[in-house]
Amino acid sequence: MLPEVEAKNAFSVAGRLTEGLHDASGVSSRFSFELQVFNYPEHAKSAREIQEAVRPFIPKSSPQASAAEAEAVPSASQ
């Protein structure tokens, strides 16, 4: 997450991260990765839309996934 960063700058950061991760994974490709840029308001009009856009990239076993899902479910008192 890069708060208050314009999409063009986020794409630049993603490019540099991609280069660094390729170097770190080495010739044998010890790991794989995928970087995506989602920007408000260029790619989504609300926080909910960004959350929905990134949800497929969060592993199901991740504690962050559970927290994001808990936040997305309205409580009975609302």
MOPAC internal coordinates of N, CA, C and O (Angstrom, degrees):
PM7 1SCF
backbone

  N    0.0000 0     0.00 0     0.00 0    0    0    0
  C    1.4304 1     0.00 0     0.00 0    1    0    0
  C    1.5171 1   108.43 1     0.00 0    2    1    0
  O    1.2310 1   121.88 1   -46.55 1    3    2    1
  N    1.3129 1   114.00 1   133.45 1    3    2    1
  C    1.4594 1   120.87 1   178.55 1    5    3    2
  C    1.5273 1   108.33 1  -128.98 1    6    5    3
  O    1.2310 1   119.66 1   -95.90 1    7    6    5
  N    1.3250 1   118.25 1    84.10 1    7    6    5
  C    1.4634 1   120.86 1  -177.23 1    9    7    6
  C    1.5262 1   112.50 1   -58.21 1   10    9    7
  O    1.2310 1   121.35 1   -40.34 1   11   10    9
  N    1.3230 1   115.03 1   139.66 1   11   10    9
  C    1.4604 1   124.08 1   175.71 1   13   11   10
  C    1.5230 1   113.70 1    60.43 1   14   13   11
  O    1.2310 1   119.99 1  -150.54 1   15   14   13
  N    1.3284 1   117.63 1    29.46 1   15   14   13
  C    1.4594 1   122.42 1   177.29 1   17   15   14
  C    1.5214 1   108.15 1  -107.07 1   18   17   15
  O    1.2310 1   120.52 1   -50.68 1   19   18   17
  N    1.3335 1   116.62 1   129.32 1   19   18   17
  C    1.4584 1   120.64 1   178.63 1   21   19   18
  C    1.5216 1   109.99 1   -67.46 1   22   21   19
  O    1.2310 1   120.96 1   -24.71 1   23   22   21
  N    1.3241 1   115.76 1   155.29 1   23   22   21
  C    1.4662 1   121.50 1  -176.50 1   25   23   22
  C    1.5230 1   111.81 1   -56.24 1   26   25   23
  O    1.2310 1   119.67 1   136.33 1   27   26   25
  N    1.3344 1   118.24 1   -43.67 1   27   26   25
  C    1.4717 1   119.38 1  -177.57 1   29   27   26
  C    1.5263 1   111.12 1   -61.11 1   30   29   27
  O    1.2310 1   120.10 1   142.89 1   31   30   29
  N    1.3300 1   117.41 1   -37.11 1   31   30   29
  C    1.4626 1   120.20 1   177.62 1   33   31   30
  C    1.5219 1   111.12 1   -73.22 1   34   33   31
  O    1.2310 1   120.48 1   144.45 1   35   34   33
  N    1.3283 1   116.69 1   -35.55 1   35   34   33
  C    1.4643 1   120.18 1   177.09 1   37   35   34
  C    1.5244 1   110.56 1   -63.89 1   38   37   35
  O    1.2310 1   120.19 1   139.85 1   39   38   37
  N    1.3346 1   117.24 1   -40.15 1   39   38   37
  C    1.4631 1   120.65 1   177.59 1   41   39   38
  C    1.5332 1   110.14 1   -64.79 1   42   41   39
  O    1.2310 1   120.12 1   143.69 1   43   42   41
  N    1.3135 1   117.37 1   -36.31 1   43   42   41
  C    1.4636 1   120.89 1   177.06 1   45   43   42
  C    1.5288 1   110.79 1   -64.37 1   46   45   43
  O    1.2310 1   120.50 1   134.98 1   47   46   45
  N    1.3276 1   116.66 1   -45.02 1   47   46   45
  C    1.4660 1   121.13 1   177.68 1   49   47   46
  C    1.5263 1   109.80 1   -62.70 1   50   49   47
  O    1.2310 1   120.35 1   136.61 1   51   50   49
  N    1.3335 1   116.93 1   -43.39 1   51   50   49
  C    1.4687 1   120.59 1   179.07 1   53   51   50
  C    1.5257 1   110.75 1   -60.41 1   54   53   51
  O    1.2310 1   120.18 1   141.13 1   55   54   53
  N    1.3168 1   117.26 1   -38.87 1   55   54   53
  C    1.4693 1   120.76 1   178.07 1   57   55   54
  C    1.5195 1   111.87 1   -63.44 1   58   57   55
  O    1.2310 1   120.82 1   136.44 1   59   58   57
  N    1.3285 1   116.05 1   -43.56 1   59   58   57
  C    1.4742 1   119.50 1   178.64 1   61   59   58
  C    1.5210 1   111.00 1   -66.64 1   62   61   59
  O    1.2310 1   120.31 1   139.74 1   63   62   61
  N    1.3356 1   117.01 1   -40.26 1   63   62   61
  C    1.4759 1   120.03 1   177.28 1   65   63   62
  C    1.5231 1   110.83 1   -63.50 1   66   65   63
  O    1.2310 1   120.45 1   139.17 1   67   66   65
  N    1.3207 1   116.75 1   -40.83 1   67   66   65
  C    1.4668 1   120.78 1   178.55 1   69   67   66
  C    1.5190 1   110.78 1   -59.35 1   70   69   67
  O    1.2310 1   120.48 1   133.62 1   71   70   69
  N    1.3344 1   116.69 1   -46.38 1   71   70   69
  C    1.4719 1   120.45 1   178.29 1   73   71   70
  C    1.5232 1   110.56 1   -59.21 1   74   73   71
  O    1.2310 1   120.36 1   133.29 1   75   74   73
  N    1.3263 1   116.92 1   -46.71 1   75   74   73
  C    1.4686 1   120.85 1  -179.04 1   77   75   74
  C    1.5170 1   112.29 1   -64.20 1   78   77   75
  O    1.2310 1   120.47 1   139.74 1   79   78   77
  N    1.3275 1   116.70 1   -40.26 1   79   78   77
  C    1.4654 1   119.60 1   179.59 1   81   79   78
  C    1.5229 1   111.85 1   -69.61 1   82   81   79
  O    1.2310 1   120.61 1   143.28 1   83   82   81
  N    1.3303 1   116.44 1   -36.72 1   83   82   81
  C    1.4733 1   118.79 1   175.20 1   85   83   82
  C    1.5258 1   109.90 1   -61.72 1   86   85   83
  O    1.2310 1   120.50 1   135.52 1   87   86   85
  N    1.3240 1   116.65 1   -44.48 1   87   86   85
  C    1.4651 1   120.47 1   177.88 1   89   87   86
  C    1.5272 1   110.84 1   -61.30 1   90   89   87
  O    1.2310 1   120.32 1   136.47 1   91   90   89
  N    1.3276 1   117.00 1   -43.53 1   91   90   89
  C    1.4660 1   121.23 1  -177.97 1   93   91   90
  C    1.5251 1   112.12 1   -67.02 1   94   93   91
  O    1.2310 1   120.09 1   145.97 1   95   94   93
  N    1.3323 1   117.43 1   -34.03 1   95   94   93
  C    1.4684 1   119.51 1  -178.59 1   97   95   94
  C    1.5222 1   111.63 1   -73.25 1   98   97   95
  O    1.2310 1   120.49 1   160.45 1   99   98   97
  N    1.3202 1   116.67 1   -19.55 1   99   98   97
  C    1.4591 1   120.76 1   175.75 1  101   99   98
  C    1.5121 1   113.25 1    74.55 1  102  101   99
  O    1.2310 1   121.79 1    -0.91 1  103  102  101
  N    1.3181 1   114.17 1   179.09 1  103  102  101
  C    1.4636 1   121.53 1  -178.32 1  105  103  102
  C    1.5217 1   110.94 1   -62.99 1  106  105  103
  O    1.2310 1   120.51 1   146.86 1  107  106  105
  N    1.3299 1   116.62 1   -33.14 1  107  106  105
  C    1.4665 1   120.36 1  -177.28 1  109  107  106
  C    1.5255 1   112.29 1   -81.95 1  110  109  107
  O    1.2310 1   119.82 1   179.74 1  111  110  109
  N    1.3303 1   117.95 1    -0.26 1  111  110  109
  C    1.4687 1   122.07 1  -179.17 1  113  111  110
  C    1.5290 1   111.17 1    50.52 1  114  113  111
  O    1.2310 1   121.13 1  -116.37 1  115  114  113
  N    1.3309 1   115.43 1    63.63 1  115  114  113
  C    1.4716 1   121.79 1  -177.07 1  117  115  114
  C    1.5225 1   112.71 1   -59.74 1  118  117  115
  O    1.2310 1   119.81 1   157.08 1  119  118  117
  N    1.3056 1   117.97 1   -22.92 1  119  118  117
  C    1.4603 1   121.39 1   178.43 1  121  119  118
  C    1.5243 1   108.69 1  -150.03 1  122  121  119
  O    1.2310 1   121.27 1   -16.63 1  123  122  121
  N    1.3080 1   115.17 1   163.37 1  123  122  121
  C    1.4591 1   120.38 1   176.85 1  125  123  122
  C    1.5310 1   108.90 1  -119.52 1  126  125  123
  O    1.2310 1   120.63 1   -19.24 1  127  126  125
  N    1.2991 1   116.40 1   160.76 1  127  126  125
  C    1.4545 1   120.82 1  -178.47 1  129  127  126
  C    1.5162 1   109.20 1  -157.40 1  130  129  127
  O    1.2310 1   121.57 1   -16.75 1  131  130  129
  N    1.3190 1   114.60 1   163.25 1  131  130  129
  C    1.4607 1   121.44 1   174.93 1  133  131  130
  C    1.5176 1   107.65 1  -145.25 1  134  133  131
  O    1.2310 1   120.64 1   -51.52 1  135  134  133
  N    1.3203 1   116.38 1   128.48 1  135  134  133
  C    1.4584 1   120.93 1   177.33 1  137  135  134
  C    1.5225 1   108.76 1  -109.25 1  138  137  135
  O    1.2310 1   120.96 1   -43.08 1  139  138  137
  N    1.3090 1   115.78 1   136.92 1  139  138  137
  C    1.4628 1   122.26 1   177.74 1  141  139  138
  C    1.5214 1   108.11 1  -128.22 1  142  141  139
  O    1.2310 1   120.76 1   -34.06 1  143  142  141
  N    1.3161 1   116.15 1   145.94 1  143  142  141
  C    1.4574 1   121.40 1   175.71 1  145  143  142
  C    1.5174 1   108.40 1  -113.82 1  146  145  143
  O    1.2310 1   120.91 1   -56.92 1  147  146  145
  N    1.3268 1   115.87 1   123.08 1  147  146  145
  C    1.4640 1   122.87 1   173.97 1  149  147  146
  C    1.5178 1   106.15 1  -124.45 1  150  149  147
  O    1.2310 1   120.44 1   -55.14 1  151  150  149
  N    1.3140 1   116.77 1   124.86 1  151  150  149
  C    1.4497 1   120.63 1  -174.86 1  153  151  150
  C    1.5226 1   111.33 1  -124.76 1  154  153  151
  O    1.2310 1   121.31 1   -40.13 1  155  154  153
  N    1.3222 1   115.09 1   139.87 1  155  154  153
  C    1.4618 1   121.72 1   173.04 1  157  155  154
  C    1.5152 1   107.28 1   -99.23 1  158  157  155
  O    1.2310 1   118.43 1   -50.16 1  159  158  157
  N    1.2746 1   120.59 1   129.84 1  159  158  157
  C    1.4613 1   129.75 1     4.94 1  161  159  158
  C    1.5255 1   113.76 1  -100.70 1  162  161  159
  O    1.2310 1   120.25 1  -168.76 1  163  162  161
  N    1.3404 1   117.13 1    11.24 1  163  162  161
  C    1.4670 1   119.72 1  -175.26 1  165  163  162
  C    1.5266 1   114.09 1   -69.50 1  166  165  163
  O    1.2310 1   119.87 1   142.07 1  167  166  165
  N    1.3306 1   117.85 1   -37.93 1  167  166  165
  C    1.4627 1   121.64 1  -177.18 1  169  167  166
  C    1.5195 1   113.47 1  -110.83 1  170  169  167
  O    1.2310 1   120.31 1   166.05 1  171  170  169
  N    1.3010 1   117.01 1   -13.95 1  171  170  169
  C    1.4682 1   121.75 1  -179.63 1  173  171  170
  C    1.5181 1   108.10 1  -151.35 1  174  173  171
  O    1.2310 1   120.75 1   -33.17 1  175  174  173
  N    1.3061 1   116.18 1   146.83 1  175  174  173
  C    1.4651 1   120.79 1  -177.81 1  177  175  174
  C    1.5234 1   113.64 1   -97.76 1  178  177  175
  O    1.2310 1   120.47 1   174.33 1  179  178  177
  N    1.3364 1   116.71 1    -5.67 1  179  178  177
  C    1.4710 1   119.54 1  -179.30 1  181  179  178
  C    1.5267 1   109.49 1  -152.85 1  182  181  179
  O    1.2310 1   121.62 1   -14.56 1  183  182  181
  N    1.3264 1   114.51 1   165.44 1  183  182  181
  C    1.4655 1   119.62 1   175.88 1  185  183  182
  C    1.5197 1   110.05 1   -61.52 1  186  185  183
  O    1.2310 1   120.22 1   142.96 1  187  186  185
  N    1.3117 1   117.18 1   -37.04 1  187  186  185
  C    1.4728 1   121.96 1   178.98 1  189  187  186
  C    1.5316 1   110.12 1   -60.65 1  190  189  187
  O    1.2310 1   119.69 1   137.36 1  191  190  189
  N    1.3353 1   118.20 1   -42.64 1  191  190  189
  C    1.4644 1   120.89 1   179.49 1  193  191  190
  C    1.5260 1   111.31 1   -64.82 1  194  193  191
  O    1.2310 1   120.07 1   141.66 1  195  194  193
  N    1.3135 1   117.48 1   -38.34 1  195  194  193
  C    1.4677 1   119.98 1   177.11 1  197  195  194
  C    1.5212 1   109.66 1   -66.26 1  198  197  195
  O    1.2310 1   120.52 1   136.67 1  199  198  197
  N    1.3203 1   116.61 1   -43.33 1  199  198  197
  C    1.4680 1   120.82 1   178.59 1  201  199  198
  C    1.5283 1   110.49 1   -58.52 1  202  201  199
  O    1.2310 1   120.11 1   135.55 1  203  202  201
  N    1.3052 1   117.40 1   -44.45 1  203  202  201
  C    1.4627 1   121.31 1   179.36 1  205  203  202
  C    1.5252 1   111.12 1   -66.41 1  206  205  203
  O    1.2310 1   120.06 1   145.25 1  207  206  205
  N    1.3304 1   117.50 1   -34.75 1  207  206  205
  C    1.4653 1   121.14 1  -179.97 1  209  207  206
  C    1.5270 1   111.86 1   -68.27 1  210  209  207
  O    1.2310 1   120.09 1   143.07 1  211  210  209
  N    1.3225 1   117.44 1   -36.93 1  211  210  209
  C    1.4694 1   119.83 1  -176.96 1  213  211  210
  C    1.5258 1   113.15 1   -89.30 1  214  213  211
  O    1.2310 1   119.59 1   163.33 1  215  214  213
  N    1.3187 1   118.40 1   -16.67 1  215  214  213
  C    1.4669 1   121.96 1  -177.10 1  217  215  214
  C    1.5334 1   112.77 1   -50.67 1  218  217  215
  O    1.2310 1   118.39 1   136.68 1  219  218  217
  N    1.3465 1   120.67 1   -43.32 1  219  218  217
  C    1.4758 1   119.35 1  -179.09 1  221  219  218
  C    1.5333 1   114.10 1   -63.64 1  222  221  219
  O    1.2310 1   119.98 1   162.52 1  223  222  221
  N    1.3249 1   117.65 1   -17.48 1  223  222  221
  C    1.4581 1   120.81 1  -177.26 1  225  223  222
  C    1.5212 1   112.83 1   -94.13 1  226  225  223
  O    1.2310 1   119.67 1   174.98 1  227  226  225
  N    1.3316 1   118.23 1    -5.02 1  227  226  225
  C    1.4630 1   121.81 1  -179.71 1  229  227  226
  C    1.5235 1   108.41 1   -93.40 1  230  229  227
  O    1.2310 1   119.96 1   -58.59 1  231  230  229
  N    1.3351 1   117.69 1   121.41 1  231  230  229
  C    1.4719 1   119.50 1   179.50 1  233  231  230
  C    1.5250 1   110.63 1   -59.11 1  234  233  231
  O    1.2310 1   120.45 1   -37.80 1  235  234  233
  N    1.3174 1   116.74 1   142.20 1  235  234  233
  C    1.4660 1   122.17 1  -178.60 1  237  235  234
  C    1.5241 1   112.16 1   -61.29 1  238  237  235
  O    1.2310 1   119.61 1   148.04 1  239  238  237
  N    1.3257 1   118.35 1   -31.96 1  239  238  237
  C    1.4625 1   121.27 1  -177.63 1  241  239  238
  C    1.5256 1   112.61 1   -83.39 1  242  241  239
  O    1.2310 1   120.25 1  -179.95 1  243  242  241
  N    1.3247 1   117.13 1     0.05 1  243  242  241
  C    1.4509 1   121.72 1  -176.96 1  245  243  242
  C    1.5309 1   111.87 1   -75.87 1  246  245  243
  O    1.2310 1   119.93 1   -43.49 1  247  246  245
  N    1.3523 1   117.74 1   136.51 1  247  246  245
  C    1.4704 1   119.64 1   175.46 1  249  247  246
  C    1.5310 1   111.22 1   -60.81 1  250  249  247
  O    1.2310 1   120.04 1   148.97 1  251  250  249
  N    1.3424 1   117.53 1   -31.03 1  251  250  249
  C    1.4551 1   120.93 1   178.36 1  253  251  250
  C    1.5219 1   110.57 1   -64.91 1  254  253  251
  O    1.2310 1   120.22 1   144.11 1  255  254  253
  N    1.3247 1   117.19 1   -35.89 1  255  254  253
  C    1.4661 1   120.60 1   179.51 1  257  255  254
  C    1.5195 1   109.34 1   -63.83 1  258  257  255
  O    1.2310 1   120.09 1   136.69 1  259  258  257
  N    1.3108 1   117.43 1   -43.31 1  259  258  257
  C    1.4587 1   120.63 1   179.73 1  261  259  258
  C    1.5211 1   111.04 1   -63.94 1  262  261  259
  O    1.2310 1   120.35 1   138.84 1  263  262  261
  N    1.3358 1   116.94 1   -41.16 1  263  262  261
  C    1.4650 1   120.40 1   179.55 1  265  263  262
  C    1.5193 1   110.55 1   -66.40 1  266  265  263
  O    1.2310 1   120.09 1   137.95 1  267  266  265
  N    1.3356 1   117.44 1   -42.05 1  267  266  265
  C    1.4682 1   120.90 1  -179.85 1  269  267  266
  C    1.5205 1   110.39 1   -64.77 1  270  269  267
  O    1.2310 1   120.48 1   140.12 1  271  270  269
  N    1.3302 1   116.68 1   -39.88 1  271  270  269
  C    1.4627 1   120.00 1   179.09 1  273  271  270
  C    1.5210 1   110.74 1   -67.40 1  274  273  271
  O    1.2310 1   120.32 1   141.77 1  275  274  273
  N    1.3223 1   116.99 1   -38.23 1  275  274  273
  C    1.4708 1   120.70 1   179.64 1  277  275  274
  C    1.5154 1   110.40 1   -64.26 1  278  277  275
  O    1.2310 1   120.43 1   140.69 1  279  278  277
  N    1.3470 1   116.78 1   -39.31 1  279  278  277
  C    1.4654 1   120.67 1   178.90 1  281  279  278
  C    1.5223 1   111.17 1   -68.02 1  282  281  279
  O    1.2310 1   120.05 1   148.47 1  283  282  281
  N    1.3233 1   117.51 1   -31.53 1  283  282  281
  C    1.4550 1   121.36 1  -176.28 1  285  283  282
  C    1.5281 1   112.77 1   -76.79 1  286  285  283
  O    1.2310 1   120.28 1   160.68 1  287  286  285
  N    1.3382 1   117.07 1   -19.32 1  287  286  285
  C    1.4593 1   121.01 1  -178.68 1  289  287  286
  C    1.5179 1   109.15 1   -90.68 1  290  289  287
  O    1.2310 1   119.67 1   -63.75 1  291  290  289
  N    1.3320 1   118.24 1   116.25 1  291  290  289
  C    1.4686 1   119.42 1   179.87 1  293  291  290
  C    1.5267 1   111.16 1   -66.72 1  294  293  291
  O    1.2310 1   121.07 1   -36.68 1  295  294  293
  N    1.3080 1   115.56 1   143.32 1  295  294  293
  C    1.4651 1   118.83 1   178.82 1  297  295  294
  C    1.5263 1   109.63 1   -78.82 1  298  297  295
  O    1.2310 1   120.56 1   -17.17 1  299  298  297
  N    1.3256 1   116.54 1   162.83 1  299  298  297
  C    1.4652 1   121.77 1  -178.47 1  301  299  298
  C    1.5213 1   112.06 1   -64.71 1  302  301  299
  O    1.2310 1   120.05 1   156.04 1  303  302  301
  N    1.3344 1   117.50 1   -23.96 1  303  302  301
  C    1.4521 1   120.55 1  -177.78 1  305  303  302
  C    1.5114 1   113.46 1   -80.65 1  306  305  303
  O    1.2310 1   119.80 1   173.10 1  307  306  305
  N    1.3423 1   117.99 1    -6.90 1  307  306  305
  C    1.4628 1   120.83 1  -177.93 1  309  307  306
  C    1.4874 1   112.38 1   -89.89 1  310  309  307
  O    1.2310 1   120.10 1   180.00 1  311  310  309

